[in-house]
Amino acid sequence: MSTTRSAQTAGVASAIGAYLLWGVLPLYFLLLAPTGPWELVAWRVVLSFVFCLLLLAITRGWKPLFAIVRQPRLLALTALAGVLIYINWQVFVLATLNGEIVETSLGYFINPIGTMLLGVFVLKERLRPLQWVAIGVATIAVLVIVFAHGTFPWIALSLTASFGIYGLVKKQIGPSVDALSGLTLESFWLLPVAAVQLIAVGLTSGITMGANGALHASLLAFAGVATAVPLLLFAAGTRRIGLTVIGMIQFITPIMQFLVGVLIMHEEMPAARWIGFVIVWVAIAVFLVDLALAARRIRAGHASANEPDPGTDAIPVP
């Protein structure tokens, strides 16, 4: 039992660490000025790949990687995952550097709702009544933001869609691809895109790496670690704890991003936007209540399955 508890504690710590790091990413990206969003994402891809290669060398993880390379289906899925995570990274960095951190938080607040919709329409899953209520409330929130605030939340919805479909692809890959090998391949497929972006930036505004002092170069070189470490912590956490716990703590990231946008960057929050966010938070509350009730039913089912039949003697089963 103590071993199980230690594993669960380590899992919770890993998952919380991942979400905390994702929560402070906007501040890290803002520190990298004058590096623009296109150059930043390009370095993020290149340096993530380099960092993954170093980890593979240290952990001697080449064998699982080469096993994946010999399977065309898995290779294709990692390429698709790479495209989706690239879209997510680029939209997030563009929004962050353009003063739209609050809207990025909206995207990650409604991400679980989007994931449920993908489950219905793609995987043909059946939702519980409270899950449908959460989807309905979240839809109302988006409509309020569109019509009352007067802007279409394309950043939030792009982040929700790209990360949700990315999760769906990773689900199709399953345990056949470990976290480190997966991130290595996803970064590898994006190297040509990163090269084109660096060439384009070099020919227009100029590459900032190495042109703004040693401190800036060091911070920018850290982009690979800042990208890979949260993903690896998240993978370590999900192996040790249930999805219910993950569902509860995943809102650390959007809460932190929201606070960064409002309290630190002082982004505009008119009344209509506040109303939209409050409605989103109501949807999240419904989502969390449903998670808690589902977990309680599962525990109750396990407990009743372990109880002896009242009409027989309680004979221990080996």
N, C-alpha and C positions, 0 to 999 in steps of 0.2 A: 504493500500500500504506500509506503514511504517513497519507493521508487516512482510509482505512478504520480504521486503528488509532486515530487521533484520535477518530473517531466512536464507536468501541467504548469507548474510555476515558471519553469524555463520557457515554455511555450507562450504563456501570457506576457512574460517580460520581453520576449523577442517580438511579438506582435505589437505591443505598446511601443517598443523602440522604433519599429518600422513606421508606425503612424505618427509618432512624434517627429521623426526626421522628415517625413513627407510634409508635416505641418509647417516646418520652418524653411522648406525649400524656397518659398517666395523671397524671404529675406536674403538667403544666400544668392539667389539670382540677381537681386537688386544690388548686391555688393560688387557684382562683376562689371558694372558700368565702367567704360563705355562700350563693352561688348554687346552687340545687338542680338536679337532672338535667333536669326538664321545661323550666325556664327556659333552662338552658344549651343544650340542643339547639335550642330555638326561636331563640335568638340565633345559634347556629351556622348555621342555615338562612338566616336573614335576612341576616346579614353575609357569608356565602358568596356569596349572590346579588349583594349590593352590590359585593363585591370583584371578582366575575366581570364585572359591568357596567363597572367601571373598567378592567379588563384589555382588554375588548372595545373600549372607547373608545381606549385607548392603542395597541393593535395594529391597530385598524381591522378587527376581525374580524366585522363585522356581516353581510357578504355570506354566509359559510357558515351563520351562524345563521338568516338569513331563508330560505335554501334548505331548511333542515331544517323550518322552520315550514310550508312549503308541501307537506310530505309527511305525510299523516295517519298512515301506518304508523310512521314514525320518531318522530313526536310521541307516539304511544301507547306505544312502547317506552321512550322517555325518561321518560314518566310512571311506567311500571312500575318502571324502574330507580330513580326517585326514591323510590317507596314502599319498595323493598328496602333502599336505602342509609339511609333514615330509620329503619327497624327496626334495622339494624345500629348506627347511631349511638346510638339511644335505649337499646338493651340495653347497649351498651358503657359509656355514661356512667352509667346506673343501677348497673351492676356496679362500676364504678370508685369512685363516691362512696359505695357501700355496703360497701367493703372486700373486693371479690371480684376483685382485679386478677389473681391467680394463675389463676382460672378463665377470665378473658378470654384469658390467654396460651394456655391449653389449647385454646380455640376456634381460635386462629390456628395452633397447632401442627398440629391435625388438619384444617385447611382444605384442604390439597392432597389429602388422602384423600377428603374429601367431594366435591371437584371431580372426581376420577376416577369416583366413583360416579354423579355427574350425567352424566358422559360416557357411561357404560354404559347407564343407564336412559332418558336423554332423547335423546342423540345417537346411541345404538346403536353406540358405539365398542367396539373390542375391546382388552382390556388384556393386557399382557405378564404372564407368570407372577409375576415379582417384584412387580408392582403389586398383584396379587391377594394376595400374601403380606403386603404392607404394609397393605392394607385389613383382612385378617384379624387381624393383630396389633393394629391400632388399635381394632378392635371389642372384642377381649379387654380392652384398656386401659379402654374405656368401661364394660364390664361389671364390671371390678374396682372402679372408682370407685363404681359404683352399688351393688353388693352388699357390698363390703368397707368402703368409706367411709360407705355408708349414705345418700348423697345423689344425686339425679339431676342430672347436669351440664347443666341446661337453658340456662344462660348460654352455655356453650361451644358446645353444639349449635345454639342460636339464632344465634350469631355465624357459625358454620360454614355453616349453611343459608342465611342471608340474604346473606352475602358470596359464597357459591358460586353461588347463583341469580342474584345481581347480575352476576357475571362471565359467566354463561351468556347473560343478556340483552344485555350489552355485546358478546358474541361475535355475537349475532344482528344487532346494529346495525352491527358491523364498522367499516370505515374511512369509512362515510358520515357519521359524526358525529365531529368532532374533540373532543379532551379538554375544551377551554374551552367550546365550545358545549354539549357534553353536560352538564357540571356546571352551566352557567347554567340550562338547561332543567329539570334535575332539581331544582335549588333553587327555581326558579320554581313548579313544581307543588306544592311543599311549603309555600309561603308561607301558604295558608289554614290548614294544620295548625299552623304556627308562631304565627299570629295567635290561634287558639283557645287554644293553650297559654299564651301571654302574658296573654291576658284572664283565663284560669282562675287563673293564678299571682297576677295582680294582685288578684283578688277574694278570694283565700285568704291566702296567706302574704305577698304583696306583692312587687313587682318590685325586684330588688337593683341593677339597672343605675343608676348615679348616686347610689345611697343609701349607699355605703360608701367614699367618698373617691375621689380622682382616680386613684390607682394601681390600685385594683380596677376602676374603669370602663375604664381603658386596657387592662388585661389581658383583660377580658371583650370589649372591642371588637376585640381581636386574634383572636377565635375564627374569624372568616371567613378570615383569612390562614392560620391554623393548620390549617384544613380544606382549603382549596383548594391551597395550595402543594405538600403531599406528593402529591396526586393528579396535579397537573400535572408534577411531577418524575418520577413513576412512568410517566406517559404518554410523556414524553420519553425515558426509559430504555428502555422496551419497543420503541420504534421503532428503536433502534440496536443492541440486543443480543438474542441468542436466548433462547428460553424456558428452555433448560437453565441458563443463567447466572442468570436470574430465579429459577428453582426453587432454585438453590443459596443465593442470598442472602436469600430471602424470610423465612428463619427468624431474621434479625436482630431483627425486631419482637417475636415471642413470647418470644425469649430475654431481651430487655431488659425486657419486661413481667413475666416471671417473676422476674427479679432485683429489680425494683422492689417487687413484692409480697412477696417473701421477705426481702430484705435491708434494704429501706427501710421498708416498711409492717409488717413482721413478722407477716404473715398466718400463720394456723395451718396446719401441714403435718404431719398425723399420718402414721403409717407406711403406711396403706392408700393415702393420696393420693400419697405418694412412689412407691409401687409402681406405681400407675396412670400416673404421669408417666414413670417409667423405661420402662414398656412402650411408651408413646407415642413416646419417643425411639428405641426400637428400631425401631418402624415407620418413623420418619423416616429412620433410617440405611438401612433397606431401600429406601425411596423414593429417597434420594440415590444409592445404589449403582446402582439401575436407571437413573436419569437419566444417570449417568456412562457406564454401559455402552452405553446407547442413543446417546449423543453420539459415543462411540468408533466404534460401528458405522457411523454416518452419515459420519464423517470417513473411515473406511476405504473405504466405498462410493464416496465422491467421489474418493478417491485412485486406486482401481482403475479408475474410469471415465475418469480422465485419463491412465492409462498407455497407451502404444502397444501395439497388437496384436503379440505376440512373433513372429508368423509373417510380418509385413510390415516394411518399412522405416519408420523413425520419420520420417514426413513431416509437417512443421508444417502445421497447418490454419489458414487465415486467419480 
